[in-house]
């Protein structure tokens, strides 16, 4: 019931400022210690908190300031808030004159005059988006309420990122939800209906606060008794105006107004703080106006007195928070005990493993794994490792498409033979082309294809126009020098046809050995795990990931170098063959013959014409000299030239077919299979045990060492929390 008419003239607020009873004070002191332990030692206690949500300009910042009892100007709330802020308030008689403010990320207390500045800076550090990482601020003062408030950015329904952030802040079951809504909004437009239904379906954790209540009480609607009854009756029951159905499914609806003179208090310096006396007076004045204005409403329409005004809200929140703290005492004690046991067991296990690690000979372990990986690579290549099935193999078509992706070179290939660059239009396949092969079977398929492709190359037909640039190509005056013409044709065409094939086979083999190493790595890991199971999981903490990655990377470096060396050696061998092969022909060379009567001291023009004719083909006459090129294009000459070019090209092809396969073996199979174990051991042979530990096992040791250090801190924290929760349990 409301006070009598005489009391309505003067509302007594003294009861709202009385000191807490000893029991309640002890509850909040213990609660504060638990929060301090949770933050300092990094333990998760999920202690009760109050999360405040509301639209921009709904009065959320005013409510937060009112809870704190401090009027901060330009403190960065509203549209400037980019991250949640956990504001822990504690009544502490040690701070009677000035609040004690401590940010979680700072080691020293922050003067109240610069708190706003720090909040602004931390919000601006987020940029234009939002962050879920909260600002931690603890304020202690003799007049401070005992609340833990989680402030959130102003809600914007159209912003999906912000909606999800606020939803995540409302979701934890340890939090009391305070939803703010302006009295200017009918319940049909309540902002948080869907969110509350999602995270608190029965609305048991939700409190609704109607702000700017004096606006409603001073509006024209309550001047008419009929309109007031029509509007306010369903409004105070949380029902919609149009349907009359219940929208606000909680009885905890509070009606408040704050700081009617907020806009009149103008402080240009953001570090300036309104005095506590002035601030409390302003809140008290706004609350008196609420009680005064409510007299305009018929008694039977008025909301319950304990739901009216800021001080009732604050008092109720303290009660709710205390009750939630006490209700959490027993389950929290059980959880702390369970967590402590788990973490102590894990800490003991880590300490045992760390002690064992310090006695390990890391070089021996390293060499053993190097040898094992080389052995597994040989086994996979030879088909002796049974941990891989045919699903790990590839058909020829799958291999070709994968090589394109692996090498980055797009070969215009419709068939395997076009892929090799064959010119003869071969249309047959190997019988194993559709079989999923791996290891040596796949390796030999590549080399057999390569050999067939080499042997299938023929000198392509040449037109007279294509042959013309080669005619007369020589270093002597023996014109035309058909021997050099044949040499040039064979040399140029051999380079054009065989060089891409050298690159192609090297790429195919590099891709094959790349996959072979992947399979060898899998086989090595499987063998290590199998051996551990057989040995009763001894040294199961010892991770070889770094070492295996190192060996794989070094293998790839060797593979890349050998791929290029193989191409270089093949081309060097081809050049040697082209330099020494016999390019002899049936064309006879002609020596210089001077005609009879030729005066070398003073030749006439006729003497010169006769000499030129004699030096060339015998049956030429002086009149033929101007047309001598037609002799080079004679059909018989072309046939003879092509015949010898084809014979010599075949000789080149025969020489390189066998030798290039030997070179492929030299650069791939021999070093990467037969000698790989020794190669891998050489990579680590000169390293000391300490270097092996630091380079290949340091992260494993460091991870466990860091985890052990963190657990030692957490165990200490849980033990301290166990003591405090025991004291809290005695107050239940």
Secondary structure, DSSP 8 states (H G I E B T S, - for coil): ----HHHHHS---GGGG----HHHHHHHHHHHHHHHHHHHHT------EEEEE-BTTSSHHHHHHHHHT-EETT-S-GGG--EEEEEEEEE-TT-SSS-EEEETT-SS-B-GGGHHHHHHHHHHTTTTS-EEEEEEEEEEETT---EEEEE---B-TT-HHHHHHHHHHHH-TTEEEEEEEETTS-GGG-TTHHHHHHH-TT-TTEEEEEE-HHHHHTSGGGTSHHHHHHHHHHHHTTB-TTT--B----S-EEE----TTGGG---SSTT-EE-HHHHHHHHHHHHHHHHHHGGGS-GGGS--GGGBSHHHHHHHHHHHHHHHHHHHHHHHHHHHHHHHHHHHHHHHHHHHHHHHHTT--HHHHHHHHHHHHHHHHHHHHHT--TT--GGGSB-HHHHHHHHHHHH------SSHHHHHT-SS------TTTTS-B-THHHHHHHHHHHHHHHHT-------HHHHHTTTT--SSS-SS-HHHHHHHHHHHHHHHHHHHHHHHHHHHHHHHHHHHHHHHHHHHHHHHHHHHHHTTSTTTT---HHHHHHHHHHHHHHHHHHHHHHHHHHHHHHHHHHHHS----S---------TT--SSS--HHHHHHHHHHHS-TT--GGGGGGTHHHHT-HHHHHHHHHHHHHHHHHHHHHHHHHHHHHHIIIIIIIIIITHHHHHHHHHTT--HHHHIIIIIHHHHHHHHHHHHHHHHHHHHHHHHHHHHHHHHTT-
